[in-house]
Amino acid sequence: MSLAPAENGQYKPAASIGFENADTFALLQRAAKLLSDSTLVPAQYRSVKEIKEYGKVVRTEENPNAIANCVIALNIARRMRADELMVMQNLYVVEGRPSWSSQWVIAAVNTCGKFSPLRFEITDFGSKEVEYSVTEWEAGKKKISKVKQTIQNLQCIAWVTERASGERLEGPPVTMEMAVQEGWYSKNGSKWQTMAPVMLRYRAASFFGKLYAPELLMGLPT
């Protein structure tokens, strides 16, 4: 705990933010309010959310979750001793679950000191036709159909050298076939169709981080 000088020459605990007591929690909420009014934070943290139609903003609404989301992000940043804005710009919420961006995972692994910088091994297995399931709704009924997709089946493995042992550590392989079967490839606006080599590296890095350095990610899914 840091100390701040008092008027009588004695030292007292410096003000901090957190959940410890009413004073620290009040400061936490004030910091969250300030950040929620910024346009430099992602949309889920902003006090006002934009409603779009056909790609254009048609109106704005109050975001009732903004302060709470900012409070949680600030708490995570404090526990990690990381910059608050950097955490907020790299922490995403997917179906109610917080997830780190792949760039954050790569940076965390590269700077932790336990490993050499992440490297990526790409293998091309050639063209392949992959079958996957598509779920659609017709007249209120669920319909599952099979679709075939021809892809260039690239594989990526993220690896490092562990500094303590000199051993090469490899993460789980990620392939384009996996991207198709898991539904990543066919999502609307998916970058897997236009930036496959980059997306393969990002996904491989995320798998590596969860397997070999979960303490760096604080147990959050990536």
N, C-alpha and C positions, 0 to 999 in steps of 0.2 A: 504494500500500500504506500503511495507517495504521501509526502507531508508538505504542508504549506505553513509559512511562518504566521504566527498570531500576533496581535497588536502588543501583547505583553512580552514578546520575545520568545514565548514558548511555541512549540510546533504542534500542529493539529492535523488530523487526516485531511488531505485535499479532497475537494468535491469530486465525485465520480458518478457515473451513470450505471444503473443496474436494478436488480430486484431485491436488494438487501433490506431496504427500509423505504419509508415514504419519501424521504428527501431524494435518494438516488433514483427512485422510480419516477418522481416528478421531473427530474432532469432528463431521464431517458425519454419521457413522453415529449418534452420540449424539443429535444434533438430530433425525435421522429417527426414532429410537426414541421420543423424547419425543412427537413429533407423531403417530406411529402409535397411541399410547395415548389420543389425544384423541377425543372424540365430535363435535368441531366440524369435522373434516375429512371429505370425502366417503368413501363406503364403500370405494373401491379403495385408500385409504391406511391404513385401520384394521387393527390387528393382529388383531382378531376380526371375523369376518363373520357376519351373521345369515342363517339359512336359514328361508325363509318358505314356508308352504303355505296357499293360499287367503287370502293377505293377512295371515296371522298368523305371528309368529316362533315356530318350534317347537324350534329348537336353535341353538347357535352353534358355529362352527368357527374354527380358527386360519387366518389369511390369510398364506400363505407369501410373497406378493409385496409385502406392506405396506411393509417397510423399503426394498426396492429402489425401489418407486414413489415413496416419500417422498424418497429420495436424488436421483432424477432431477428431481423437482419443485423441490427445493432448489437444484439446480444451475442449472435454468432461471431461477429467481428471482434467483439471484446474477448470472447473465449479463445479465439484463434490469434489474438494480438495482431490483427490485420487491419488495413485501412478500410474504414466503413464504406466509402463510396465504391471502392474496388470490389468489396464483397457484394454490394447491391447490384453492381453492373454484371456480375458473373454468377449470381444465384438466381435460378429460374424456378418457377412453380409449374409442374406438369401434373395435372389432375390432382391438385392438392398436396403434391409431394415436392419438397425442395430438392433441386438438382443443380450440381455444379456444371458450368460450361466446360467443354473439353480443353479450351485454352487455359482455364484455371488449373485443371488437373495436370496438364503438361508443365506449367510453371511450378506447381507445388512439388512435383517429382524432381524437376531439374534443380530446384534450389534447396532441397531438404538436406543434402550432404550425404545421404546414404548410398546414392547411386551415381553412376555416370549419367550424362544427359541422355534422354530417351532417343532411341534410334528406331527406324522402321524398315522392315524387310518386306518388299513387295514381290509376289510371285504371280505370274500370269498363267492360268490353267487353260486358256483358250475359250472359244465361244461355247456357250451351254444354254440349253433350253430348260427353264425352271418352271415348275407348276406350283401355284399357290392358291389359297382360298380367298374369295371376296364375299363379304356379307352385305346384302342389300335388303331393303324393306319394301315390300309391295302389298298395298292394301292392308297395312298393319301386320303383315306376316313376314317373318324372317326367312330370307332365302340365301342359301350359300351355294356359290357356283365356283367352278374351277377355271382358272385362267393360266395361260402359258406365256412366258416372257423369255425372249432370247437376250442373253447378256454376255459381256466379256467377263469371265469369272476370275477377277483379281482377288488375291489374298494378301492381307497385311498382318504382320506380327510386330508388336512393340516389344523392344528388348533393351536391357541395360546391363552394365557390369556392376555387381555389388561391390562397393569399395572395401568392405571388411573382409570378404572372402575371395574376391577376384572372380567369383562365379558369374556366368551369364544367366540372367533371369529373363524368361520369355512370358509374355502375356498370352491369353487365349487368341487363336487366330480368328480374324474377321474376314469374311468373304462376301462378294457381291451376291452369291447365292443366298447367304444368310440374310442380307439386306432385303432381298425380294421376299423370302419366306416369312420374315418378321414384320413385313409391312412397312419398313422404312422407305423402300424404293418407290412405292406407289402412292405415298401421301401427297396431298395437294401442296404444290410448291416445294416438293422434295428436292434437295440439292444432290441427292444420290444419282440422279439422272444426268446432271450437268457437271458435277464436281466430285466424281467417284473417288479419285486418288486422295483428295483432301478429307472426304468424309470417312474413308477407310482408316486413315491415320488418326482422326479424332476419336472414332469409336474404339480402335485398338488401344489408344492411350487411356481412355476411360476404363476399359476392362483391366488394363494393367494396374491402374491406380487403385481400383477396388480390391484387387487380389493381393498386391504387395505393399500397399501403403494406405490402408483404410484409416489409420490414425491421422493422416494428413487431411483427409476429407471429412473427418469427424463422423464417419459412418453414414454420410448422406449418399443417396444413389446418384449416379452420374448418367 
